[in-house]
Each structure stands twice: as C-alpha cells, then as structure tokens.
Amino acid sequence: GQTLIAGLLGLIFLFASLREGTKALIVALPFVGVLMDIGGMWLTRFVWPPLSVLVIVGGGLFALGYVLVTFISLWQLWLTKEARA
C-alpha cells in the first residue's frame, strides 16, 4: 500500500520543475527507506542486534522523501505562478 502511494506521488512529482537528477534522488528516498527499514528488521533479528539503527534511519529516509515530494509538488501546484507567454 505505501509503496503504491509513494509511486503515484512520485509520478506527480516527476512533473516538478527541478533538475532531473534532483528529482530522481528525491523520488528514490521513500523506496530506499522502506528497503532499509525492512532489511534492518531482518538484520537485527538474524545478524546483529545493533543494526536496529537501520530501522530508524530507514524510517527517517522514508518520511523525508514523502515530505519533500509532497511539499514540493503542492508548492508548485498551488503557490507558483505560471509564466505568461
């Protein structure tokens, strides 16, 4: 469910007026965060308990990605004035 929402939100974000590399990095944050979060849970359980820090970092990346994508998309949709031709 969360990955689908992140994907759709990322699709909207791809139309933002930012450099392509910046957009790709920001769109990847939620996906990398989920992988780190779930991977951290498994690594904590089966490899080494101090790797639980990955769960916190992954959740932070996920949240940061969502906030950036949402904020930038809404900002450009609602508050940026169009250039008149």
NORJODA-V578320 format. One record per residue. N is the residue number from 0. PHI is phi in whole degrees, -180 to 180 (999 if undefined). PSI is psi in whole degrees, 0 to 359 (NA if undefined). Layout:
BEGIN
<<N	PHI	PSI> <N	PHI	PSI>>
END
This chain:
BEGIN
<<0	999	311> <1	-67	324> <2	-68	324> <3	-65	316> <4	-64	317> <5	-62	321> <6	-66	315> <7	-67	320> <8	-65	322> <9	-64	324> <10	-63	317> <11	-64	318> <12	-65	332> <13	-63	343> <14	-90	2> <15	-68	153> <16	-91	69> <17	-126	167> <18	-64	149> <19	-61	320> <20	-64	320> <21	-65	316> <22	-62	316> <23	-62	319> <24	-64	315> <25	-68	320> <26	-66	327> <27	-74	338> <28	-55	311> <29	-62	323> <30	-69	317> <31	-64	321> <32	-61	316> <33	-64	316> <34	-62	318> <35	-67	321> <36	-64	307> <37	-69	318> <38	-62	322> <39	-63	323> <40	-62	315> <41	-67	317> <42	-65	323> <43	-63	319> <44	-73	316> <45	-108	345> <46	-112	295> <47	-157	117> <48	-55	325> <49	-63	349> <50	-72	3> <51	-62	342> <52	-59	330> <53	-61	327> <54	-64	316> <55	-68	315> <56	-64	318> <57	-62	317> <58	-64	323> <59	-66	318> <60	-65	319> <61	-60	311> <62	-64	317> <63	-61	316> <64	-61	313> <65	-60	313> <66	-63	314> <67	-63	313> <68	-63	314> <69	-66	311> <70	-63	312> <71	-65	318> <72	-64	311> <73	-65	322> <74	-59	313> <75	-74	331> <76	-74	319> <77	-104	327> <78	-111	349> <79	-91	130> <80	-83	141> <81	-75	147> <82	-77	131> <83	-87	137> <84	-91	NA>>
END
